[in-house]
Amino acid sequence: MTLTLTPQPSVPGLVPDADELRRLRWRCRRGLLENDLFIDRFFELHGENLTTALVQGLHELMDLADNDLLDLFLARKQPESALDTPEVRQVLELMHAAGASRLPPKAPVSFSDH
């Protein structure tokens, strides 16, 4: 018997069960370390508060090739056509915020006439 994971239509606000979250975490393991860093940070910050809408968005993103996924995480590209859904956009907004929270604070820039 083969088990296939098929994302269910999202119902905003509903919380997925623990088994679904474990399967999603496993599916989110990627071949590029950079993607794993974004995804791990996302789960650290939002893993306990995931809704079915966010889970659906993550499923849609995990269908992408690693390089395409990284382009979206780094905001080098925007989701297009069938991938341009509210669920995907919400996940990407949270990913961008999670990535930005790891950056060191910017040092003040000073210009002097020395």
QUIGIHU-V626125 format. One record per backbone hydrogen bond with DSSP energy under -0.5 kcal/mol. CO is the residue of the C=O (numbers start at 0). NH is the residue of the N-H. If there is no record, write none. Layout:
co=CO nh=NH
co=CO nh=NH
This chain:
co=1 nh=3
co=3 nh=5
co=4 nh=6
co=10 nh=13
co=13 nh=51
co=16 nh=20
co=17 nh=21
co=18 nh=22
co=19 nh=23
co=20 nh=24
co=21 nh=25
co=22 nh=26
co=23 nh=27
co=25 nh=28
co=30 nh=32
co=31 nh=35
co=32 nh=36
co=33 nh=37
co=34 nh=38
co=35 nh=39
co=36 nh=40
co=37 nh=41
co=38 nh=42
co=39 nh=43
co=40 nh=44
co=41 nh=45
co=42 nh=46
co=45 nh=48
co=46 nh=49
co=50 nh=54
co=51 nh=55
co=52 nh=56
co=53 nh=57
co=54 nh=58
co=55 nh=59
co=56 nh=60
co=57 nh=61
co=58 nh=62
co=59 nh=62
co=60 nh=63
co=64 nh=68
co=65 nh=69
co=66 nh=70
co=67 nh=71
co=68 nh=72
co=69 nh=73
co=70 nh=75
co=70 nh=76
co=71 nh=74
co=79 nh=82
co=80 nh=83
co=82 nh=84
co=84 nh=88
co=85 nh=89
co=86 nh=90
co=87 nh=91
co=88 nh=92
co=89 nh=93
co=90 nh=94
co=91 nh=95
co=92 nh=96
co=93 nh=97
co=94 nh=98
co=95 nh=99
co=96 nh=100
co=98 nh=101
co=99 nh=102
co=107 nh=109
co=109 nh=111
